[in-house]
Amino acid sequence: MAFIIAIAQRKGGAGKTTLACQLAAAFAAEGRRVCGFDLDEQGSFLSWGKRRAIRNDVAPVEVRSVGKFGLSTALWGARDEADIVILDTPPSVDLIVRQAVRAADLAATPLQLSQLDLDAVMPTAALIGEEGKTPYFIINRAPPRARIADLIRAEIRKHNLPLAAAELGNRAAFSESLASGRGVVESAPSSPAAAEIRALAAEIAEQHQLQAAA
């Protein structure tokens, strides 16, 4: 049975699709069978998948588009076809996001280190809680040093919300890799960005006892 990760965050520009693509590439590079579903009408995750599909130098990641009422049917087949399924949701708290969270084993919520982002993420955290899940906050685009960043981290912990130990920095390498249908683990494997996404993928795998493909 596939492990399903829903990436959800009401605020636009939080980095949901970048996280979806980078995690998909990182897991695929480890030999896992990865499938993605783009639930956002903007279709950025799907576009990345199409660029990746024409390459012959990267591990395959099939990304499919799903309509508002087709997720359950789509997941039915994907559970047996893949080791990891990644759901990229739209910036909202509507029905499709709720369905994705309900189906997920992990509800990952990217969060930038600002008070506005923290305020904006709370409706998503509430929705995740209503579905009986716990939001898994992932710090994204973290500045190298900023006092506000430490304050936001402390605020998240004060609410007893799970916060990933691995953080993603504000690095151009993440977005640059997506233009060619790759992840940073493939376009810049020795970079700090690649080390960060590998650490996050390893943390998710370790916490949820995911076994890499032989």
C-alpha positions, 0 to 999 in steps of 0.5 A, spaced: 500 500 500 502 506 498 504 512 503 500 518 501 502 525 502 497 531 502 501 538 501 496 543 504 496 550 505 491 555 504 496 561 503 498 562 496 505 562 494 507 558 500 511 553 496 506 547 496 508 545 488 515 546 489 515 541 495 511 536 492 516 536 486 522 536 490 519 530 495 517 526 489 524 527 485 528 525 492 523 519 493 524 517 486 532 518 486 532 513 492 528 507 488 521 508 490 515 508 485 512 515 486 506 517 483 503 525 484 496 528 483 495 535 481 489 537 484 490 545 483 487 548 477 493 552 475 496 545 474 504 547 475 505 540 478 502 536 472 507 541 468 513 539 471 511 532 471 510 532 463 517 536 463 520 530 467 516 525 462 520 526 456 527 526 460 531 519 460 536 521 465 531 521 471 527 516 475 520 516 473 515 520 477 508 520 473 504 526 475 496 526 473 491 531 474 484 529 478 478 533 478 474 535 484 470 528 484 475 523 481 480 523 487 477 517 491 477 513 484 484 515 482 487 513 489 484 506 488 489 504 483 495 508 485 495 505 492 497 498 489 502 502 483 506 506 487 510 506 494 509 514 495 503 518 492 504 525 493 497 530 492 498 537 491 492 541 493 490 548 491 491 554 496 484 553 499 480 549 504 475 547 500 472 540 498 478 537 494 483 539 500 479 536 505 478 529 501 486 529 500 487 530 507 482 525 509 485 520 504 493 522 506 497 518 511 501 525 512 498 532 511 504 536 510 504 544 511 509 548 508 510 554 512 514 561 511 517 564 517 513 570 518 507 572 522 502 573 516 504 566 514 503 563 521 496 566 521 494 564 514 496 557 515 491 556 521 485 555 517 488 549 514 491 546 520 484 546 523 481 543 517 487 537 518 485 537 525 477 536 523 479 530 519 482 527 524 489 528 522 495 532 525 498 538 521 506 536 519 509 543 519 515 544 514 519 550 514 520 553 507 524 558 504 528 559 511 532 565 511 539 564 514 539 568 520 533 572 522 530 573 529 523 573 527 524 566 524 526 563 531 520 567 534 515 563 529 518 556 531 517 558 538 510 559 536 509 553 533 512 549 538 507 553 543 501 550 540 504 543 540 504 542 533 509 537 529 514 541 526 519 537 521 527 538 524 529 538 517 528 545 513 528 548 506 532 554 505 531 560 501 535 557 495 534 559 488 536 551 486 530 549 488 526 553 483 531 552 478 531 545 478 523 545 476 524 548 469 527 542 467 523 537 470 528 535 475 529 535 482 535 539 486 537 532 488 538 531 480 540 538 478 545 540 483 546 533 487 552 536 492 548 543 493 546 545 500 539 545 497 539 537 495 542 536 502 536 539 505 530 535 501 534 529 502 534 530 510 526 532 509 525 525 505 529 521 510 525 524 516 519 523 513 521 516 511 524 514 518 518 517 522 513 513 518 517 507 517 518 507 510 522 502 507 526 504 500 525 499 494 530 494 493 
